[in-house]
Amino acid sequence: MTSDNRVAGEGRSAGMGLPRQVRQAAGTLWQVALLCAIWLAAEALRSHMGWRTPAGLIGFAALALGLFSRAVPGRWLAQGTRWLLSDMLLFFIPAMLVVVNYGDLVRSQGLRIVLVIVLSTACVMVATALVVDAVYRLELRLAQRKRSQQRSAKAAAGGAR
């Protein structure tokens, strides 16, 4: 390989043609678009069926079902969800604008609002911790069951010889 070829190939993977950063950004954009499409499909289903359940919850349930059944590989959404979570503060800017625009309400009901925010945040954190713990324990049990099945299969194959 000549030095000209090496310079032209810098920042690129073999055979891909695009720099790694561009591919990574395109992948993240694609995954965020896929998550938005799931939400839009859930919203269409919700309005068509007349359900009161928020579309985000319906989409989350459908996505969780797809992930747990392995119909949707987690790697399909890993970059997009990582990006959304890292920039989650942007989703709370409208809440800060409400505080600025409705100062009278905040002055008169501020303590109640803060109390509701603190309690609801604590409830969400506790519920999330319980769900994560339950899923972690389930994953451990499934992995242990898989290992014992593999050992049994090896033992049966060894005994059949």
Helices and strands as residue ranges (DSSP letters): H 3-8, H 20-49, H 55-68, G 74-76, H 78-86, G 88-92, H 93-101, H 103-160
